């Protein structure tokens, strides 16, 4: 009788915890890439353009959280906005490989179930993040790559586009620059800033001219979210490295390196020099420090990004969020496009170190 009573009590407690309302803690955090991003290399037009898209992404995800939607759905909606913008190295704005192609990677992880989905090296999927979710929810696998992932995406009704959809003149010129320099570039590297030109009739600025081309920039995009049920999710999407060869895959689609989520600890999305993030298992390391050493999300993220990565020569940053709505956005580069929105609906967007 005593055993039965204890079991019933355990079920009751578990149900009570799972039914806890986290509406006052819903939070969404994003990044749009890190690197040599400084005020000196920015124009007012470019800064405004990036902030506008980042804010649009925050609002898209927050609407889902506010209306009671899941963290996974919020992450998807947020990242799709950035994938559809030519300003970021993901989706429409993906950089070119050495062969002159655009190869995209993405991943998602659900902190409640620890399920995950990822795709890598795809060339025809408009929104890779959505296909990564389909891999997680509608297949028995975690990662699919290349043609196989594209066949799966088509079967699932995902939007398939001609590879020419991903062409942007600025990214193609970056490839030419990289080829001339005969080295692999991290996103892109331009020696001079282009002068911003406006239409004489409308005063509008060409989107191509707003793409950030000064110095190194890791243009991966990502999002972490906490929904009203206390569930975390993390997602990441990227076009990889300019001039990359041999089917190179970075950290973005690798669970534990560029993406990780666990309700007991945190949700993480990374941006930076992928090889270093893979070797350091960055996203999982942050979670492990919280689980095994009892560190806060801020202390764990700082330990990995500001200490371990620096010691190993890795550059970039992360966004990390715990189940109580606490978050961290550390980076060891000059800047990182980043932003967050809390339950009151006020969005905050940052770019530089100061």
Buried (B, 14 or more C-beta within 10 A) or exposed (E): EEEEEEEEEEEEEEEEEEEEEBEEBBBBBBBBBBBBBBEEBBBEBBBEBBBBBBBBBBBBBBBBBBEEBBBBBBBBBBBBBBBBBBBBBBBBBBBBBBEEBBBBBBBBBBBBEEBBBBBBBBBBBBBBBBBBBBBBEEEEBBBBBBEEBBEBBBEBEBEBBEEEBBBBEBBBBBBEBBBEEEEEBBBBBBEEBBEBEEEEEEEEBEBBBBBBBBBBBBBBBBBBBBBBBBBBBBBBBBBBBBBBEEEBBBBBBBBBBBBBBBBEBBBBBBBBBBBBBBEBBBBBBBBBBBBEEEBBBBBBBBBBBBEBBEEEEBBBBBBBBBBEBBBBBBBBBBBBBBBBBBBEEEBEBBBEEE
